Structures are given as C-alpha cells and as structure tokens.
Amino acid sequence: MTETREMTAVEANVLNMIVNKGTFEEPVKAKRIKEKIGLSKRGLEEIIETLRVFYKHPIVAKKTQPSGYYIPRNEDERMAGTAPYRKQILTEQNNLAAVMSVDLSEYWKGETA
C-alpha cells in the first residue's frame, strides 16, 4: 500500500523554485534554494529525494557550470542530468566488486591475531 499525503509547504516551495527558476541552460543553484527557503544542505537533499521518489518529479542536478537543479524538458536534458548519477553508481559497483573479490582468509594469512 502506497502512502499518500499532501506535499508540505517547504516541499512545494522547493519544487516551485526548480520549476519556475531552473532550466537546463540556467539551473537553480542549491545555495539559492537553501538561502531562500532556509534549508541545510542535507535538508534540501532530503526534500529533493522526496520530490523525486514520492511525488515523481524528474528533478536532476547539473554538475557542470552553470550547476544546479532543473526538470528536463527532453531526453537529451534528462540524459545530461542523470549522467553524474550513472557514473556514481558505476563507481560504487566497482568499489563493491573490488572489496567483495578479496579472499579474506588469503588476505590475512600469516597475520598474528
């Protein structure tokens, strides 16, 4: 069963800033949102995650300059905005595979406890 609830005023304010101020060419900077609404870095990240996952708004973050948040208007903008996430996932998968591939018995062989 999916939980349903009204969007909070803060969530709505963040969404409105991204929708009304953010474009692919000029995304809205996280700093601007945090200052305008009074959020911490983590607070903004949590709200963005809620807007994406719970409310299904396809918010992405552009990491190159000018950086910031926007909602893509086409597939090219979506792909550009999700590229950093895909790269991060691949990096984490590689890190996990590297750690899991080590035979711990062999690694610690000969060590004294």
Jmol script that loads the backbone (N, CA, C; Angstrom):
load data "model"
ATOM      1  N   MET A   1       0.833  -1.176   0.000  1.00  0.00           N
ATOM      2  CA  MET A   1       0.000   0.000   0.000  1.00  0.00           C
ATOM      3  C   MET A   1       0.883   1.246   0.000  1.00  0.00           C
ATOM      4  N   THR A   2       0.646   2.163  -0.916  1.00  0.00           N
ATOM      5  CA  THR A   2       1.437   3.373  -1.040  1.00  0.00           C
ATOM      6  C   THR A   2       0.863   4.460  -0.144  1.00  0.00           C
ATOM      7  N   GLU A   3       1.761   5.069   0.611  1.00  0.00           N
ATOM      8  CA  GLU A   3       1.366   6.161   1.488  1.00  0.00           C
ATOM      9  C   GLU A   3       1.025   7.379   0.642  1.00  0.00           C
ATOM     10  N   THR A   4      -0.028   8.076   1.001  1.00  0.00           N
ATOM     11  CA  THR A   4      -0.361   9.320   0.322  1.00  0.00           C
ATOM     12  C   THR A   4      -0.446  10.424   1.353  1.00  0.00           C
ATOM     13  N   ARG A   5       0.066  11.571   0.985  1.00  0.00           N
ATOM     14  CA  ARG A   5      -0.019  12.729   1.851  1.00  0.00           C
ATOM     15  C   ARG A   5       0.131  13.976   1.010  1.00  0.00           C
ATOM     16  N   GLU A   6      -0.342  15.075   1.536  1.00  0.00           N
ATOM     17  CA  GLU A   6      -0.187  16.354   0.860  1.00  0.00           C
ATOM     18  C   GLU A   6       1.276  16.784   0.928  1.00  0.00           C
ATOM     19  N   MET A   7       1.731  17.431  -0.099  1.00  0.00           N
ATOM     20  CA  MET A   7       3.077  17.979  -0.121  1.00  0.00           C
ATOM     21  C   MET A   7       3.156  19.082   0.932  1.00  0.00           C
ATOM     22  N   THR A   8       4.250  19.120   1.686  1.00  0.00           N
ATOM     23  CA  THR A   8       4.417  20.181   2.681  1.00  0.00           C
ATOM     24  C   THR A   8       4.678  21.504   1.972  1.00  0.00           C
ATOM     25  N   ALA A   9       4.509  22.591   2.706  1.00  0.00           N
ATOM     26  CA  ALA A   9       4.759  23.917   2.143  1.00  0.00           C
ATOM     27  C   ALA A   9       6.215  24.057   1.709  1.00  0.00           C
ATOM     28  N   VAL A  10       7.134  23.524   2.489  1.00  0.00           N
ATOM     29  CA  VAL A  10       8.562  23.610   2.149  1.00  0.00           C
ATOM     30  C   VAL A  10       8.846  22.812   0.880  1.00  0.00           C
ATOM     31  N   GLU A  11       8.292  21.606   0.784  1.00  0.00           N
ATOM     32  CA  GLU A  11       8.465  20.797  -0.432  1.00  0.00           C
ATOM     33  C   GLU A  11       7.911  21.532  -1.646  1.00  0.00           C
ATOM     34  N   ALA A  12       6.734  22.125  -1.493  1.00  0.00           N
ATOM     35  CA  ALA A  12       6.105  22.864  -2.598  1.00  0.00           C
ATOM     36  C   ALA A  12       6.953  24.075  -2.990  1.00  0.00           C
ATOM     37  N   ASN A  13       7.528  24.761  -2.006  1.00  0.00           N
ATOM     38  CA  ASN A  13       8.379  25.918  -2.298  1.00  0.00           C
ATOM     39  C   ASN A  13       9.632  25.513  -3.063  1.00  0.00           C
ATOM     40  N   VAL A  14      10.248  24.406  -2.659  1.00  0.00           N
ATOM     41  CA  VAL A  14      11.443  23.910  -3.366  1.00  0.00           C
ATOM     42  C   VAL A  14      11.064  23.541  -4.797  1.00  0.00           C
ATOM     43  N   LEU A  15       9.988  22.794  -4.953  1.00  0.00           N
ATOM     44  CA  LEU A  15       9.542  22.397  -6.287  1.00  0.00           C
ATOM     45  C   LEU A  15       9.254  23.614  -7.150  1.00  0.00           C
ATOM     46  N   ASN A  16       8.549  24.594  -6.601  1.00  0.00           N
ATOM     47  CA  ASN A  16       8.218  25.796  -7.369  1.00  0.00           C
ATOM     48  C   ASN A  16       9.472  26.552  -7.814  1.00  0.00           C
ATOM     49  N   MET A  17      10.473  26.618  -6.945  1.00  0.00           N
ATOM     50  CA  MET A  17      11.717  27.295  -7.343  1.00  0.00           C
ATOM     51  C   MET A  17      12.381  26.569  -8.503  1.00  0.00           C
ATOM     52  N   ILE A  18      12.404  25.245  -8.434  1.00  0.00           N
ATOM     53  CA  ILE A  18      13.048  24.474  -9.506  1.00  0.00           C
ATOM     54  C   ILE A  18      12.256  24.590 -10.803  1.00  0.00           C
ATOM     55  N   VAL A  19      10.947  24.464 -10.722  1.00  0.00           N
ATOM     56  CA  VAL A  19      10.099  24.545 -11.920  1.00  0.00           C
ATOM     57  C   VAL A  19      10.156  25.943 -12.537  1.00  0.00           C
ATOM     58  N   ASN A  20      10.094  26.973 -11.701  1.00  0.00           N
ATOM     59  CA  ASN A  20       9.986  28.343 -12.204  1.00  0.00           C
ATOM     60  C   ASN A  20      11.320  29.032 -12.465  1.00  0.00           C
ATOM     61  N   LYS A  21      12.382  28.576 -11.815  1.00  0.00           N
ATOM     62  CA  LYS A  21      13.685  29.259 -11.948  1.00  0.00           C
ATOM     63  C   LYS A  21      14.747  28.400 -12.620  1.00  0.00           C
ATOM     64  N   GLY A  22      14.541  27.098 -12.686  1.00  0.00           N
ATOM     65  CA  GLY A  22      15.572  26.219 -13.205  1.00  0.00           C
ATOM     66  C   GLY A  22      15.315  25.739 -14.616  1.00  0.00           C
ATOM     67  N   THR A  23      16.322  25.890 -15.462  1.00  0.00           N
ATOM     68  CA  THR A  23      16.283  25.338 -16.817  1.00  0.00           C
ATOM     69  C   THR A  23      17.599  24.605 -17.030  1.00  0.00           C
ATOM     70  N   PHE A  24      17.682  23.841 -18.099  1.00  0.00           N
ATOM     71  CA  PHE A  24      18.929  23.162 -18.421  1.00  0.00           C
ATOM     72  C   PHE A  24      20.049  24.184 -18.609  1.00  0.00           C
ATOM     73  N   GLU A  25      19.737  25.280 -19.296  1.00  0.00           N
ATOM     74  CA  GLU A  25      20.732  26.309 -19.571  1.00  0.00           C
ATOM     75  C   GLU A  25      21.127  27.075 -18.316  1.00  0.00           C
ATOM     76  N   GLU A  26      20.180  27.312 -17.440  1.00  0.00           N
ATOM     77  CA  GLU A  26      20.416  28.051 -16.190  1.00  0.00           C
ATOM     78  C   GLU A  26      19.686  27.370 -15.033  1.00  0.00           C
ATOM     79  N   PRO A  27      20.245  26.278 -14.533  1.00  0.00           N
ATOM     80  CA  PRO A  27      19.594  25.597 -13.411  1.00  0.00           C
ATOM     81  C   PRO A  27      19.636  26.456 -12.144  1.00  0.00           C
ATOM     82  N   VAL A  28      18.715  26.191 -11.235  1.00  0.00           N
ATOM     83  CA  VAL A  28      18.686  26.951  -9.980  1.00  0.00           C
ATOM     84  C   VAL A  28      19.694  26.327  -9.017  1.00  0.00           C
ATOM     85  N   LYS A  29      20.556  27.164  -8.491  1.00  0.00           N
ATOM     86  CA  LYS A  29      21.626  26.695  -7.605  1.00  0.00           C
ATOM     87  C   LYS A  29      21.070  26.252  -6.260  1.00  0.00           C
ATOM     88  N   ALA A  30      21.665  25.190  -5.725  1.00  0.00           N
ATOM     89  CA  ALA A  30      21.266  24.699  -4.404  1.00  0.00           C
ATOM     90  C   ALA A  30      21.406  25.806  -3.366  1.00  0.00           C
ATOM     91  N   LYS A  31      22.475  26.575  -3.457  1.00  0.00           N
ATOM     92  CA  LYS A  31      22.715  27.673  -2.496  1.00  0.00           C
ATOM     93  C   LYS A  31      21.546  28.655  -2.495  1.00  0.00           C
ATOM     94  N   ARG A  32      21.042  28.972  -3.677  1.00  0.00           N
ATOM     95  CA  ARG A  32      19.918  29.909  -3.784  1.00  0.00           C
ATOM     96  C   ARG A  32      18.669  29.346  -3.120  1.00  0.00           C
ATOM     97  N   ILE A  33      18.402  28.057  -3.364  1.00  0.00           N
ATOM     98  CA  ILE A  33      17.224  27.416  -2.751  1.00  0.00           C
ATOM     99  C   ILE A  33      17.385  27.397  -1.238  1.00  0.00           C
ATOM    100  N   LYS A  34      18.546  26.968  -0.761  1.00  0.00           N
ATOM    101  CA  LYS A  34      18.783  26.870   0.688  1.00  0.00           C
ATOM    102  C   LYS A  34      18.614  28.229   1.359  1.00  0.00           C
ATOM    103  N   GLU A  35      19.176  29.277   0.773  1.00  0.00           N
ATOM    104  CA  GLU A  35      19.081  30.616   1.361  1.00  0.00           C
ATOM    105  C   GLU A  35      17.647  31.135   1.336  1.00  0.00           C
ATOM    106  N   LYS A  36      16.976  30.962   0.211  1.00  0.00           N
ATOM    107  CA  LYS A  36      15.614  31.497   0.048  1.00  0.00           C
ATOM    108  C   LYS A  36      14.625  30.810   0.991  1.00  0.00           C
ATOM    109  N   ILE A  37      14.787  29.490   1.165  1.00  0.00           N
ATOM    110  CA  ILE A  37      13.807  28.720   1.941  1.00  0.00           C
ATOM    111  C   ILE A  37      14.284  28.436   3.362  1.00  0.00           C
ATOM    112  N   GLY A  38      15.587  28.577   3.602  1.00  0.00           N
ATOM    113  CA  GLY A  38      16.116  28.351   4.945  1.00  0.00           C
ATOM    114  C   GLY A  38      16.365  26.888   5.243  1.00  0.00           C
ATOM    115  N   LEU A  39      17.060  26.222   4.334  1.00  0.00           N
ATOM    116  CA  LEU A  39      17.334  24.794   4.497  1.00  0.00           C
ATOM    117  C   LEU A  39      18.828  24.535   4.632  1.00  0.00           C
ATOM    118  N   SER A  40      19.147  23.440   5.296  1.00  0.00           N
ATOM    119  CA  SER A  40      20.527  22.956   5.323  1.00  0.00           C
ATOM    120  C   SER A  40      20.776  22.184   4.035  1.00  0.00           C
ATOM    121  N   LYS A  41      22.040  21.867   3.783  1.00  0.00           N
ATOM    122  CA  LYS A  41      22.388  21.059   2.613  1.00  0.00           C
ATOM    123  C   LYS A  41      21.648  19.731   2.662  1.00  0.00           C
ATOM    124  N   ARG A  42      21.705  19.076   3.818  1.00  0.00           N
ATOM    125  CA  ARG A  42      21.047  17.772   3.970  1.00  0.00           C
ATOM    126  C   ARG A  42      19.525  17.899   3.866  1.00  0.00           C
ATOM    127  N   GLY A  43      18.978  18.958   4.438  1.00  0.00           N
ATOM    128  CA  GLY A  43      17.526  19.175   4.357  1.00  0.00           C
ATOM    129  C   GLY A  43      17.059  19.315   2.921  1.00  0.00           C
ATOM    130  N   LEU A  44      17.823  20.070   2.122  1.00  0.00           N
ATOM    131  CA  LEU A  44      17.474  20.227   0.704  1.00  0.00           C
ATOM    132  C   LEU A  44      17.583  18.893  -0.021  1.00  0.00           C
ATOM    133  N   GLU A  45      18.643  18.142   0.246  1.00  0.00           N
ATOM    134  CA  GLU A  45      18.819  16.838  -0.404  1.00  0.00           C
ATOM    135  C   GLU A  45      17.668  15.899  -0.080  1.00  0.00           C
ATOM    136  N   GLU A  46      17.210  15.914   1.163  1.00  0.00           N
ATOM    137  CA  GLU A  46      16.086  15.052   1.563  1.00  0.00           C
ATOM    138  C   GLU A  46      14.801  15.457   0.848  1.00  0.00           C
ATOM    139  N   ILE A  47      14.576  16.755   0.718  1.00  0.00           N
ATOM    140  CA  ILE A  47      13.373  17.228   0.029  1.00  0.00           C
ATOM    141  C   ILE A  47      13.432  16.874  -1.455  1.00  0.00           C
ATOM    142  N   ILE A  48      14.591  17.056  -2.078  1.00  0.00           N
ATOM    143  CA  ILE A  48      14.744  16.697  -3.494  1.00  0.00           C
ATOM    144  C   ILE A  48      14.455  15.206  -3.677  1.00  0.00           C
ATOM    145  N   GLU A  49      14.983  14.372  -2.785  1.00  0.00           N
ATOM    146  CA  GLU A  49      14.734  12.932  -2.870  1.00  0.00           C
ATOM    147  C   GLU A  49      13.246  12.622  -2.735  1.00  0.00           C
ATOM    148  N   THR A  50      12.568  13.279  -1.803  1.00  0.00           N
ATOM    149  CA  THR A  50      11.125  13.077  -1.628  1.00  0.00           C
ATOM    150  C   THR A  50      10.360  13.504  -2.881  1.00  0.00           C
ATOM    151  N   LEU A  51      10.735  14.650  -3.444  1.00  0.00           N
ATOM    152  CA  LEU A  51      10.061  15.120  -4.646  1.00  0.00           C
ATOM    153  C   LEU A  51      10.259  14.153  -5.809  1.00  0.00           C
ATOM    154  N   ARG A  52      11.434  13.545  -5.878  1.00  0.00           N
ATOM    155  CA  ARG A  52      11.709  12.579  -6.953  1.00  0.00           C
ATOM    156  C   ARG A  52      10.971  11.264  -6.732  1.00  0.00           C
ATOM    157  N   VAL A  53      11.192  10.678  -5.575  1.00  0.00           N
ATOM    158  CA  VAL A  53      10.738   9.307  -5.323  1.00  0.00           C
ATOM    159  C   VAL A  53       9.255   9.247  -4.973  1.00  0.00           C
ATOM    160  N   PHE A  54       8.820  10.099  -4.086  1.00  0.00           N
ATOM    161  CA  PHE A  54       7.446  10.040  -3.593  1.00  0.00           C
ATOM    162  C   PHE A  54       6.460  10.722  -4.542  1.00  0.00           C
ATOM    163  N   TYR A  55       6.859  11.907  -5.052  1.00  0.00           N
ATOM    164  CA  TYR A  55       5.951  12.685  -5.886  1.00  0.00           C
ATOM    165  C   TYR A  55       6.239  12.568  -7.386  1.00  0.00           C
ATOM    166  N   LYS A  56       7.293  11.821  -7.746  1.00  0.00           N
ATOM    167  CA  LYS A  56       7.615  11.506  -9.146  1.00  0.00           C
ATOM    168  C   LYS A  56       7.939  12.727 -10.014  1.00  0.00           C
ATOM    169  N   HIS A  57       8.615  13.721  -9.436  1.00  0.00           N
ATOM    170  CA  HIS A  57       9.095  14.853 -10.220  1.00  0.00           C
ATOM    171  C   HIS A  57      10.507  14.510 -10.690  1.00  0.00           C
ATOM    172  N   PRO A  58      10.782  14.556 -11.989  1.00  0.00           N
ATOM    173  CA  PRO A  58      12.078  14.113 -12.524  1.00  0.00           C
ATOM    174  C   PRO A  58      13.185  15.166 -12.371  1.00  0.00           C
ATOM    175  N   ILE A  59      13.411  15.595 -11.149  1.00  0.00           N
ATOM    176  CA  ILE A  59      14.418  16.622 -10.871  1.00  0.00           C
ATOM    177  C   ILE A  59      15.808  16.014 -11.030  1.00  0.00           C
ATOM    178  N   VAL A  60      16.661  16.723 -11.763  1.00  0.00           N
ATOM    179  CA  VAL A  60      18.046  16.307 -11.927  1.00  0.00           C
ATOM    180  C   VAL A  60      18.949  17.469 -11.536  1.00  0.00           C
ATOM    181  N   ALA A  61      20.236  17.153 -11.352  1.00  0.00           N
ATOM    182  CA  ALA A  61      21.202  18.181 -10.987  1.00  0.00           C
ATOM    183  C   ALA A  61      22.304  18.226 -12.032  1.00  0.00           C
ATOM    184  N   LYS A  62      22.551  19.393 -12.540  1.00  0.00           N
ATOM    185  CA  LYS A  62      23.644  19.607 -13.485  1.00  0.00           C
ATOM    186  C   LYS A  62      24.892  19.884 -12.658  1.00  0.00           C
ATOM    187  N   LYS A  63      25.946  19.105 -12.883  1.00  0.00           N
ATOM    188  CA  LYS A  63      27.170  19.235 -12.092  1.00  0.00           C
ATOM    189  C   LYS A  63      28.185  20.165 -12.749  1.00  0.00           C
ATOM    190  N   THR A  64      28.096  20.346 -14.075  1.00  0.00           N
ATOM    191  CA  THR A  64      28.995  21.259 -14.759  1.00  0.00           C
ATOM    192  C   THR A  64      28.430  22.673 -14.668  1.00  0.00           C
ATOM    193  N   GLN A  65      29.279  23.662 -14.907  1.00  0.00           N
ATOM    194  CA  GLN A  65      28.831  25.049 -14.798  1.00  0.00           C
ATOM    195  C   GLN A  65      28.006  25.455 -16.012  1.00  0.00           C
ATOM    196  N   PRO A  66      26.926  26.166 -15.837  1.00  0.00           N
ATOM    197  CA  PRO A  66      26.351  26.533 -14.555  1.00  0.00           C
ATOM    198  C   PRO A  66      25.646  25.333 -13.915  1.00  0.00           C
ATOM    199  N   SER A  67      25.911  25.095 -12.658  1.00  0.00           N
ATOM    200  CA  SER A  67      25.374  23.924 -11.972  1.00  0.00           C
ATOM    201  C   SER A  67      24.081  24.274 -11.244  1.00  0.00           C
ATOM    202  N   GLY A  68      23.318  23.229 -10.909  1.00  0.00           N
ATOM    203  CA  GLY A  68      22.091  23.425 -10.156  1.00  0.00           C
ATOM    204  C   GLY A  68      21.027  22.425 -10.556  1.00  0.00           C
ATOM    205  N   TYR A  69      19.822  22.648 -10.034  1.00  0.00           N
ATOM    206  CA  TYR A  69      18.694  21.752 -10.255  1.00  0.00           C
ATOM    207  C   TYR A  69      17.788  22.255 -11.369  1.00  0.00           C
ATOM    208  N   TYR A  70      17.212  21.300 -12.092  1.00  0.00           N
ATOM    209  CA  TYR A  70      16.225  21.613 -13.125  1.00  0.00           C
ATOM    210  C   TYR A  70      15.402  20.366 -13.402  1.00  0.00           C
ATOM    211  N   ILE A  71      14.289  20.554 -14.110  1.00  0.00           N
ATOM    212  CA  ILE A  71      13.483  19.435 -14.582  1.00  0.00           C
ATOM    213  C   ILE A  71      13.670  19.380 -16.089  1.00  0.00           C
ATOM    214  N   PRO A  72      14.184  18.254 -16.593  1.00  0.00           N
ATOM    215  CA  PRO A  72      14.455  18.170 -18.034  1.00  0.00           C
ATOM    216  C   PRO A  72      13.191  18.278 -18.866  1.00  0.00           C
ATOM    217  N   ARG A  73      13.353  18.917 -20.027  1.00  0.00           N
ATOM    218  CA  ARG A  73      12.228  19.094 -20.957  1.00  0.00           C
ATOM    219  C   ARG A  73      12.285  18.100 -22.111  1.00  0.00           C
ATOM    220  N   ASN A  74      13.416  17.404 -22.246  1.00  0.00           N
ATOM    221  CA  ASN A  74      13.540  16.410 -23.307  1.00  0.00           C
ATOM    222  C   ASN A  74      14.545  15.344 -22.870  1.00  0.00           C
ATOM    223  N   GLU A  75      14.689  14.325 -23.701  1.00  0.00           N
ATOM    224  CA  GLU A  75      15.546  13.189 -23.328  1.00  0.00           C
ATOM    225  C   GLU A  75      17.017  13.576 -23.237  1.00  0.00           C
ATOM    226  N   ASP A  76      17.479  14.484 -24.094  1.00  0.00           N
ATOM    227  CA  ASP A  76      18.877  14.930 -24.021  1.00  0.00           C
ATOM    228  C   ASP A  76      19.166  15.606 -22.682  1.00  0.00           C
ATOM    229  N   GLU A  77      18.248  16.456 -22.240  1.00  0.00           N
ATOM    230  CA  GLU A  77      18.429  17.125 -20.942  1.00  0.00           C
ATOM    231  C   GLU A  77      18.367  16.119 -19.795  1.00  0.00           C
ATOM    232  N   ARG A  78      17.491  15.123 -19.923  1.00  0.00           N
ATOM    233  CA  ARG A  78      17.413  14.086 -18.887  1.00  0.00           C
ATOM    234  C   ARG A  78      18.721  13.304 -18.818  1.00  0.00           C
ATOM    235  N   MET A  79      19.239  12.906 -19.978  1.00  0.00           N
ATOM    236  CA  MET A  79      20.478  12.130 -20.008  1.00  0.00           C
ATOM    237  C   MET A  79      21.645  12.938 -19.443  1.00  0.00           C
ATOM    238  N   ALA A  80      21.711  14.219 -19.770  1.00  0.00           N
ATOM    239  CA  ALA A  80      22.772  15.077 -19.226  1.00  0.00           C
ATOM    240  C   ALA A  80      22.651  15.188 -17.711  1.00  0.00           C
ATOM    241  N   GLY A  81      21.429  15.300 -17.225  1.00  0.00           N
ATOM    242  CA  GLY A  81      21.203  15.452 -15.787  1.00  0.00           C
ATOM    243  C   GLY A  81      21.390  14.180 -14.986  1.00  0.00           C
ATOM    244  N   THR A  82      21.252  13.032 -15.643  1.00  0.00           N
ATOM    245  CA  THR A  82      21.421  11.761 -14.919  1.00  0.00           C
ATOM    246  C   THR A  82      22.816  11.169 -15.092  1.00  0.00           C
ATOM    247  N   ALA A  83      23.625  11.740 -15.968  1.00  0.00           N
ATOM    248  CA  ALA A  83      24.981  11.213 -16.194  1.00  0.00           C
ATOM    249  C   ALA A  83      25.803  11.117 -14.906  1.00  0.00           C
ATOM    250  N   PRO A  84      25.792  12.147 -14.040  1.00  0.00           N
ATOM    251  CA  PRO A  84      26.575  12.025 -12.799  1.00  0.00           C
ATOM    252  C   PRO A  84      26.087  10.889 -11.896  1.00  0.00           C
ATOM    253  N   TYR A  85      24.775  10.648 -11.866  1.00  0.00           N
ATOM    254  CA  TYR A  85      24.240   9.555 -11.045  1.00  0.00           C
ATOM    255  C   TYR A  85      24.686   8.202 -11.593  1.00  0.00           C
ATOM    256  N   ARG A  86      24.625   8.073 -12.930  1.00  0.00           N
ATOM    257  CA  ARG A  86      25.050   6.812 -13.538  1.00  0.00           C
ATOM    258  C   ARG A  86      26.530   6.562 -13.278  1.00  0.00           C
ATOM    259  N   LYS A  87      27.349   7.593 -13.383  1.00  0.00           N
ATOM    260  CA  LYS A  87      28.785   7.456 -13.127  1.00  0.00           C
ATOM    261  C   LYS A  87      29.043   7.061 -11.670  1.00  0.00           C
ATOM    262  N   GLN A  88      28.325   7.691 -10.751  1.00  0.00           N
ATOM    263  CA  GLN A  88      28.482   7.379  -9.327  1.00  0.00           C
ATOM    264  C   GLN A  88      28.085   5.929  -9.039  1.00  0.00           C
ATOM    265  N   ILE A  89      27.004   5.471  -9.649  1.00  0.00           N
ATOM    266  CA  ILE A  89      26.561   4.086  -9.458  1.00  0.00           C
ATOM    267  C   ILE A  89      27.620   3.115  -9.960  1.00  0.00           C
ATOM    268  N   LEU A  90      28.185   3.388 -11.135  1.00  0.00           N
ATOM    269  CA  LEU A  90      29.232   2.511 -11.672  1.00  0.00           C
ATOM    270  C   LEU A  90      30.464   2.497 -10.771  1.00  0.00           C
ATOM    271  N   THR A  91      30.838   3.660 -10.264  1.00  0.00           N
ATOM    272  CA  THR A  91      31.983   3.740  -9.353  1.00  0.00           C
ATOM    273  C   THR A  91      31.718   2.914  -8.091  1.00  0.00           C
ATOM    274  N   GLU A  92      30.533   3.044  -7.520  1.00  0.00           N
ATOM    275  CA  GLU A  92      30.184   2.290  -6.307  1.00  0.00           C
ATOM    276  C   GLU A  92      30.135   0.787  -6.595  1.00  0.00           C
ATOM    277  N   GLN A  93      29.614   0.412  -7.763  1.00  0.00           N
ATOM    278  CA  GLN A  93      29.594  -1.007  -8.132  1.00  0.00           C
ATOM    279  C   GLN A  93      31.016  -1.550  -8.250  1.00  0.00           C
ATOM    280  N   ASN A  94      31.918  -0.779  -8.842  1.00  0.00           N
ATOM    281  CA  ASN A  94      33.316  -1.190  -8.954  1.00  0.00           C
ATOM    282  C   ASN A  94      33.970  -1.317  -7.580  1.00  0.00           C
ATOM    283  N   ASN A  95      33.690  -0.362  -6.683  1.00  0.00           N
ATOM    284  CA  ASN A  95      34.229  -0.432  -5.325  1.00  0.00           C
ATOM    285  C   ASN A  95      33.723  -1.667  -4.593  1.00  0.00           C
ATOM    286  N   LEU A  96      32.432  -1.933  -4.705  1.00  0.00           N
ATOM    287  CA  LEU A  96      31.849  -3.099  -4.055  1.00  0.00           C
ATOM    288  C   LEU A  96      32.456  -4.380  -4.610  1.00  0.00           C
ATOM    289  N   ALA A  97      32.565  -4.471  -5.934  1.00  0.00           N
ATOM    290  CA  ALA A  97      33.141  -5.669  -6.559  1.00  0.00           C
ATOM    291  C   ALA A  97      34.585  -5.877  -6.106  1.00  0.00           C
ATOM    292  N   ALA A  98      35.356  -4.796  -5.995  1.00  0.00           N
ATOM    293  CA  ALA A  98      36.755  -4.904  -5.565  1.00  0.00           C
ATOM    294  C   ALA A  98      36.844  -5.438  -4.139  1.00  0.00           C
ATOM    295  N   VAL A  99      36.033  -4.900  -3.241  1.00  0.00           N
ATOM    296  CA  VAL A  99      36.062  -5.346  -1.842  1.00  0.00           C
ATOM    297  C   VAL A  99      35.583  -6.792  -1.720  1.00  0.00           C
ATOM    298  N   MET A 100      34.534  -7.138  -2.455  1.00  0.00           N
ATOM    299  CA  MET A 100      33.976  -8.484  -2.360  1.00  0.00           C
ATOM    300  C   MET A 100      34.855  -9.537  -3.023  1.00  0.00           C
ATOM    301  N   SER A 101      35.732  -9.137  -3.934  1.00  0.00           N
ATOM    302  CA  SER A 101      36.568 -10.103  -4.644  1.00  0.00           C
ATOM    303  C   SER A 101      37.770 -10.577  -3.823  1.00  0.00           C
ATOM    304  N   VAL A 102      38.046  -9.914  -2.720  1.00  0.00           N
ATOM    305  CA  VAL A 102      39.203 -10.277  -1.904  1.00  0.00           C
ATOM    306  C   VAL A 102      38.865 -11.477  -1.023  1.00  0.00           C
ATOM    307  N   ASP A 103      39.699 -12.500  -1.105  1.00  0.00           N
ATOM    308  CA  ASP A 103      39.573 -13.671  -0.233  1.00  0.00           C
ATOM    309  C   ASP A 103      40.166 -13.275   1.113  1.00  0.00           C
ATOM    310  N   LEU A 104      39.320 -13.100   2.107  1.00  0.00           N
ATOM    311  CA  LEU A 104      39.785 -12.612   3.411  1.00  0.00           C
ATOM    312  C   LEU A 104      40.722 -13.592   4.101  1.00  0.00           C
ATOM    313  N   SER A 105      40.511 -14.893   3.923  1.00  0.00           N
ATOM    314  CA  SER A 105      41.423 -15.876   4.516  1.00  0.00           C
ATOM    315  C   SER A 105      42.815 -15.711   3.943  1.00  0.00           C
ATOM    316  N   GLU A 106      42.897 -15.518   2.629  1.00  0.00           N
ATOM    317  CA  GLU A 106      44.202 -15.317   1.972  1.00  0.00           C
ATOM    318  C   GLU A 106      44.812 -13.980   2.381  1.00  0.00           C
ATOM    319  N   TYR A 107      43.967 -12.971   2.449  1.00  0.00           N
ATOM    320  CA  TYR A 107      44.437 -11.623   2.779  1.00  0.00           C
ATOM    321  C   TYR A 107      45.115 -11.605   4.144  1.00  0.00           C
ATOM    322  N   TRP A 108      44.513 -12.289   5.115  1.00  0.00           N
ATOM    323  CA  TRP A 108      45.020 -12.265   6.482  1.00  0.00           C
ATOM    324  C   TRP A 108      45.942 -13.435   6.793  1.00  0.00           C
ATOM    325  N   LYS A 109      46.220 -14.270   5.827  1.00  0.00           N
ATOM    326  CA  LYS A 109      47.086 -15.430   6.027  1.00  0.00           C
ATOM    327  C   LYS A 109      48.457 -14.960   6.539  1.00  0.00           C
ATOM    328  N   GLY A 110      48.900 -15.596   7.597  1.00  0.00           N
ATOM    329  CA  GLY A 110      50.207 -15.256   8.140  1.00  0.00           C
ATOM    330  C   GLY A 110      50.180 -14.112   9.144  1.00  0.00           C
ATOM    331  N   GLU A 111      49.039 -13.427   9.271  1.00  0.00           N
ATOM    332  CA  GLU A 111      48.951 -12.350  10.266  1.00  0.00           C
ATOM    333  C   GLU A 111      48.744 -12.968  11.646  1.00  0.00           C
ATOM    334  N   THR A 112      49.254 -12.312  12.633  1.00  0.00           N
ATOM    335  CA  THR A 112      49.026 -12.771  14.006  1.00  0.00           C
ATOM    336  C   THR A 112      47.862 -11.992  14.592  1.00  0.00           C
ATOM    337  N   ALA A 113      47.055 -12.686  15.339  1.00  0.00           N
ATOM    338  CA  ALA A 113      45.884 -12.064  15.912  1.00  0.00           C
ATOM    339  C   ALA A 113      46.226 -11.293  17.164  1.00  0.00           C
TER     340      ALA A 113
END
end "model"
wireframe off; spacefill off
backbone 0.3
color backbone group
